[in-house]
Amino acid sequence: MELHQVRYFLAVAKTLNFTRAAEHCNVTQPALTKAVQKLEHELGGPLLLRERNLTQLTDLGKQVLPMLERTLASAEAVRTTAREFGRREVAPLRLGLSPSVSAALVLQPLADVLDHVPGLRLELCEASPEVLVAMLLNGEVNAALMDGLDASGDRIDSWTLFRERFVVLVDAEHPFAGNSEIGLEDLRGQTMLERVGHDGRDSFRQTVFEGVEPRFGHRSKHDTQLQHLAAAGFGVLISPEHMPRHPGLMAVPLRSDVAWREIHLAVVQGRRYSPALEAFVKVARLRDWSLAVRSTNLDPSRQHAPAHP
Amino acid sequence: MSRRMSHDRVRSEIFAEFNDEDWSSYRQLVGWLREIGAADGALKVGEQAPDFLLPDADGNLVSSVRLREKGPVVLSFYQGGWCPFCTAELRALQEAKSEFEAAGANLAVVSPDTRHFPRQLRKEYGFDLTILGDVDYGVAMAYGVLFAVPEGLLQHYARRGVDIGGRHGSPVTMLPIPATYVIDRRGTIISAFVEPDYALRQDPEEILNALKEAVR
């Protein structure tokens, strides 16, 4: 599969006209047609329906179009931007995070991107998964990390980055503190602290608390405030494991197969990536996120301690 | 035992494990790749190698410009940690790595595997290699070594428990033709080995000879 074949096919897919596509690509129409035919042969069937005055994508053409757009963009980024990455031109990256995804999770990969893309200008924003999807489609954010990606539709590309368990956060004097884990049934009768707003937690609540009636007491929109309440003994808080914790809190894992969630990376299908976004998406899709989940709550003084004194 | 003999022996061992379906799949794919001229557009000696920025097995970005700052680069495209010919090649490259480094070169291997798969490969074989993830196939396409995997082959691997597209995070599954490039400090390709018969890989001895040319 060659670059020019894909480029010519995408030009026809865009213009739905072989003559205009050939003009656009600055080649003769027979050369363009031959290249598209070779691509069709490789992909195992016609990508375009050619009728006298009408050119349309076949089902196979529609199926492969987004991926070929992405691969061509990635290949062109390889050819044209490896040197540009190093330039100090402003490279904006707007990253959306759902409320239960901490910025602490993405700092290290973003620092790596900054090392290679010195012009990186980062903008972080927080919104519910549903709002983040709308913001992606409107171009208000370039990528988003979120849980509960249910209604993404076919205009969003998404990848599961990692699975994460939920823990129960309690103050150091709480009877749960020091337990290696607790069961959902242990939460019966406890005063739970409630996060207000949509964050995929509603479905989580329904799943986790099926058959167990939680007693929600105090509420807030913000994890920091909820953690302060938990540390002061106002109740117990269910929190994703990676969430950086107030120093007065102890995390107790939940003994449950359902107290897990997946975090997804989402971008808009077919939209061209900026150099900063290209680098971030690539890093995100290979990174060992389980390390980040564990490290956000390590004692900083112990992170640099020698393994053997 | 010379490296070439060792490679031939490993290849024979892999073939010895083949059943009828494996042989049929192997012959069909190699024949089809030759028929469509899949390697015809691959970059050749004397051409400029496209520079890239790709994540390694830990998700840290590796720049080809930085790789070739101090010497030539050996860049080897392999199909994935699921491919026995590839793991055999990577073992041979691992053995030769110190000799490449003694010749002033950096070695990097690249496949479309994403997520934990490159880390798993490194751990399973104890590799100390720069293993890069060609996310979305951009580098393989830029080098002209990319092909779309025929549906029959995908089904063959699925029956063996290998979900190639799932490893790539891609709805359309593509693979590189195994290829090894030696690129000099200026970014010019000084050696290119591109072989649609994916059981054949370049002898590390030949790579070393190319490196000696590069630093001459």
Interface residues (C-beta under 8 A of the other chain):
Chain A: M1 E2 L3 V6 K38 H41 E42 L43 G44 Q63 V64 P66 M67 L68 R70 T71 L72 A73 S74 A75 E76 A77 V78 R79 A82 R83 F85 G86 P109 D112 V113 D115 H116 W159 E278 A279 V281 K282 V283 A284 R285 L286 R287 D288
Chain B: I36 A38 D40 G41 P50 D51 F52 L53 L54 P55 D56 A57 D58 G59 N60 L61 S63 S64 V65 T114 R115 H116 P118 R119 G133 V135 D136 Y137 G138 V139 M141 A142 G144 L146 F147 A148 P150 E151 G169 S170 P171 V172 M174
